[in-house]
Amino acid sequence: MNIEDIREYCLTKRAVSEDFPFDEETLTFKVLGKIFLITSLDSIELSINLKCDPDKAIDLRENHACVKPGYHMNKKHWNTVDINGELSDRLIYELIDHSYDLVVKGLPKSKQAEL
């Protein structure tokens, strides 16, 4: 899996946009203006930050060395996932879906209705 696979997958979701709000290397994917995935394009190894349910985040970190507390994020609610082959593509896509769903769930009802 590479950044283009992740990008294409994220952009298939409803109301998703991509941008570089912080600098020219930090790519974000947002649903209705709220971030659900962040990645750095200048890193040697690809990793992504994803929102995650706190209990699920702990379980993932305990069972997968490539899943760590979110780098520069709220460590209770975000994970950094190294895309190094340890996790299957299917599981990575499931984690992206989970992050997207959590962000949508946190949106105001009026915004959720837009979806």
C-alpha positions as CSV (number, residue, x, y, z in Angstrom):
1,M,0.0,0.0,0.0
2,N,1.2,3.5,-0.8
3,I,0.0,7.1,-0.4
4,E,-1.9,7.0,-3.8
5,D,-3.8,3.9,-2.6
6,I,-4.8,5.7,0.6
7,R,-5.6,9.0,-1.3
8,E,-7.8,7.2,-3.8
9,Y,-9.6,5.3,-1.1
10,C,-10.3,8.5,1.1
11,L,-11.6,10.4,-1.9
12,T,-14.2,7.8,-2.6
13,K,-15.9,8.7,0.6
14,R,-18.8,11.1,0.8
15,A,-18.0,14.8,1.3
16,V,-14.3,14.3,1.6
17,S,-11.7,16.9,0.6
18,E,-7.9,17.0,0.8
19,D,-5.7,19.9,1.6
20,F,-2.4,21.1,3.0
21,P,-3.5,23.4,5.9
22,F,-0.3,23.3,7.9
23,D,2.5,23.2,5.3
24,E,3.4,21.8,1.9
25,E,4.2,18.3,3.2
26,T,1.3,17.6,5.6
27,L,-1.6,16.2,3.7
28,T,-5.0,16.0,5.4
29,F,-8.3,14.4,4.5
30,K,-11.4,16.0,5.9
31,V,-15.1,15.1,5.9
32,L,-17.2,18.4,5.9
33,G,-14.1,20.3,7.1
34,K,-13.1,17.9,10.0
35,I,-9.9,15.9,9.7
36,F,-10.0,12.1,9.8
37,L,-6.6,11.3,8.3
38,I,-3.3,13.1,8.4
39,T,0.0,12.1,6.7
40,S,3.4,13.6,6.0
41,L,4.6,13.4,2.4
42,D,8.2,14.0,3.3
43,S,8.7,11.1,5.7
44,I,11.0,8.2,4.6
45,E,8.4,5.7,5.7
46,L,4.7,6.2,5.2
47,S,2.5,6.5,8.2
48,I,-0.9,7.9,8.8
49,N,-2.7,9.4,11.8
50,L,-6.3,8.2,12.3
51,K,-8.9,9.0,14.8
52,C,-9.8,5.9,16.9
53,D,-12.1,4.9,19.7
54,P,-10.0,5.0,22.9
55,D,-10.6,1.3,23.9
56,K,-9.9,0.1,20.3
57,A,-6.8,2.3,20.2
58,I,-5.3,0.6,23.2
59,D,-6.1,-2.9,21.8
60,L,-4.5,-2.0,18.4
61,R,-1.4,-0.6,20.1
62,E,-1.0,-3.7,22.3
63,N,-1.4,-6.1,19.4
64,H,0.5,-4.3,16.6
65,A,3.9,-2.8,16.9
66,C,3.2,-0.5,13.9
67,V,0.3,1.2,15.8
68,K,1.4,3.9,18.2
69,P,-0.2,6.8,20.0
70,G,-0.9,9.6,17.6
71,Y,2.1,11.7,16.8
72,H,1.4,15.4,17.6
73,M,-2.2,14.5,18.3
74,N,-4.4,13.7,21.3
75,K,-3.0,10.3,22.2
76,K,-6.2,9.0,23.7
77,H,-8.2,9.5,20.4
78,W,-5.6,9.2,17.6
79,N,-3.2,6.5,16.4
80,T,-0.2,6.7,14.1
81,V,-0.2,3.7,11.9
82,D,3.1,2.8,10.1
83,I,2.3,1.5,6.6
84,N,5.1,-1.1,6.7
85,G,3.4,-4.4,5.7
86,E,2.5,-5.5,9.2
87,L,-1.2,-4.7,8.8
88,S,-3.2,-6.0,5.8
89,D,-4.6,-3.5,3.4
90,R,-8.0,-4.6,4.4
91,L,-7.3,-3.7,8.1
92,I,-5.9,-0.3,7.1
93,Y,-9.0,0.4,5.1
94,E,-11.1,-0.6,8.1
95,L,-9.2,1.8,10.3
96,I,-9.7,4.6,7.8
97,D,-13.4,3.8,7.8
98,H,-13.5,3.8,11.6
99,S,-11.8,7.2,11.7
100,Y,-14.1,8.7,9.1
101,D,-17.2,7.2,10.9
102,L,-16.0,8.7,14.3
103,V,-15.6,12.1,12.8
104,V,-19.0,12.0,11.1
105,K,-20.6,10.9,14.4
106,G,-19.1,13.9,16.1
107,L,-20.4,16.4,13.5
108,P,-23.5,18.4,14.4
109,K,-26.7,16.8,13.3
110,S,-27.3,19.4,10.6
111,K,-23.9,18.5,9.0
112,Q,-24.6,14.8,9.3
113,A,-27.8,15.4,7.4
114,E,-25.8,16.8,4.5
115,L,-24.3,13.3,4.0
